[in-house]
Amino acid sequence: MPLSLAPDLLTSRDSGRPARWWVGIDGGGTGTRAVVADGQGRVLGRGEAGASALGQGAAQAWRHVAEAVARAGVDGLALADCALGLGLSGTGVPAQLQAFVAADPGVARFTLVTDGMAALLGAHAGEPGALMISGTGSVAEALLPDGSRRMVGGWGWQIGDEGSGAWLGQQAMKLAQAAYDGRAAAGPLVQAVWAKAGASREAMLGFCAAAGQGGYAGLAPLVFEHEAADPAAAALLGEAARALEALAAAVHPSLPLALAGSVALRLAPRFGPALQARRVEPRGDAASGALWLIQQQARPA
């Protein structure tokens, strides 16, 4: 039976108006995904838009949420008639969360959790379990049998998110800078970074100044592409896999564990027996988890 979530995990607002549409939103640093259902729970459409991570601004987040909902292609749909379940990156920063809530464009109601919690709810259909995500960022979360949450990692790309796409890109750039200085070999991975970001000090500094989370994550595919030919790339992937294994072990030692995110899935063959023994296939994605959330928190009359 699905759990009732602890109240401190949720941020909710209710206008008091009835909702006609029930929408799950998964929003992160590179994109927003929406799934729209009617009052009977029938999924009517899905849509996508740009990033809605709260660290990129409340106005952008709401704009891309609205665009993703509109692109679901449901006739007569209006955001003001929607009950939204929102799983968004950046809700752990109080100022960002408050700015987003204050910028509510007038939806019928919403309930907001982290993007990791939404993915966790989707992966285990609201039942106890753990989830390790590594895409643009990385985090591990567990929904415990008492309805509380445990979270490990997710400290942000600037200082944490080890094993993520942004982290891999940062390490690749560090290697390229070291090679420019003569402190490391200029192997295939370094050459690829130089081809994309520039091979001069000025070009690399300019890239880093403008990159942000998405820019660094854009370098991560280069690490995978050059794994076979470059020991430095292979070493970075091994380090990333070990970092993610540490997250999985720390969040909970035995709950069923689902993986999500492009980096986690590509690194999955590198994980050791302890993690592999716990691994289960997710039962749904983050958008479906957010939809489940709003359906549980605000059922239609």
Secondary structure by P-SEA (a helix, b strand, c coil): ccccccccccccccccccccbbbbbbbcccbbbbbbbccccccccccccccccccccaaaaaaaaaaaaaaccccccccccccccccccccccaaaaaaaaaaccccccbbbbcaaaaaaaaaaccccbbbbbbcccccccccccccbbbbcccccccccccccaaaaaaaaaaaaaaaaaccccccaaaaaaaaaccccaaaaaaaaacccaaaaaaaaaaaaaaccccaaaaaaaaaaaaaaaaaaaaaccccbbbbbcaaaaaacccccaaaaaacccccccaaaaaaaaaaaacccc
